[in-house]
Amino acid sequence: MALTYRSVKGSALTNAELDANFTHFTGSHSVTGSVITSGSLEITGSINLAGLLTITNVSGALLTPTASLVGIAPTFNGSEGQFLFGSGSHGYKMFVWLGGAWRSGSLA
């Protein structure tokens, strides 16, 4: 259902129309096309992608979570090109899932 605008309708919105408008601000929503953010974008939870995420023109910092590692590598499978930063008894490492395995480098 699309948003109902007073300026388009030409009169006040009914309670049902107003309530329907608020459903656009809760829950999960699909986005088709581009999303352009000016300022900050904070995400709590996860982002599920069905394609490639391309990040361009980053000024400042791109923050990713760090995993607490028990061993020297993640114990789960990744997706091709997935990266993960981790810390544990072996220091800080960056991991990339390539060719069916985690590849790593020290961030010492």
N, C-alpha and C positions, 0 to 999 in steps of 0.2 A: 504494500500500500504506500502511496506517495504522501509526502507532507502536504498539508492543506494550509495555504497562506491566506490571511485576511485580505491582503492587497489584491489577490487574484479573485477570491470569492466575492469581495465587495461588501462584506458584512462580518459581524462578529462570528467567531467559531462556536459551534455547539460544544457541550461538554464531551460528547463522544469524539468529535473531531480533534479537540485538544488532547484528550487521552490517547487517541491514535497517534498524534504527532509525537508524544512522549515515548512511544515504543521504539522510536528511531534512536533513542539515547540510552537504551539498556540492552543487555544481552549481546549476542554475537551477530555480526553483520558481514556480509560479503562485500568486497570492493572489486569492481571491474574498472580497469583503466589505471590511471596514475594517482598516487597519493603524494602530495607535496606538503612538507611540513616546514614551517618557518618558526624557529624557536626550538623548544625542547619537545621530545617525544619520549614518554616514559611508559614502559610496558611491564606489567606485572603478570606473570604467567608465561605462556609460550606462544610462539608464532608458528603456525603450520603452513609451510609453503608447498605448493604443487609445481614449483618451477625454480628459477634462479633468482636470488636476491642480489641485486647489483647496487652497491653503495658508491656514489661518486661525489666528488667535491666536498670531502669531509674536512672541515676546519675545526680544530679543537680535539676532542677525544671521542673515540668509539669504545664504549665500555662493554665488556662481555663478562658473564659470570665465571668464577673459577671453581673448579671441582676439587674436592678434597680427595686425594688419591691414597688408597691403602697400599697398593703396589707401585710399580714403576710405569704403569699404563692403564688406561681405562679398561674396565672389565666387560664392556658392552660393545656391540657392533655400532658402527657409525654409518653415515651416508656419504657417498663419494664427494669429496671436497669439504666435508664438515670439519670445522676446527674447534678446538677446546683448549683452554688454558687450565693448568692444574698445578697444585702444590702438594707436597708431601715430604716424607723424610729425605727424598733425593733432591729437594729444592724445587724451583719453579721450572715448568716445562710448557711448551706449546705442542699440541698434538694435532695432526691432520689425518683424516681417514682417506687413504689413497690406495687403490688397487686391492681392496679387501682387507686392509690392515691399518692399524694406527702407526703413523710415522711421527717421530718426535725430534725435538731439538731443545737444548738447554737454554734457559733464559738467564744464565748467570752473569 
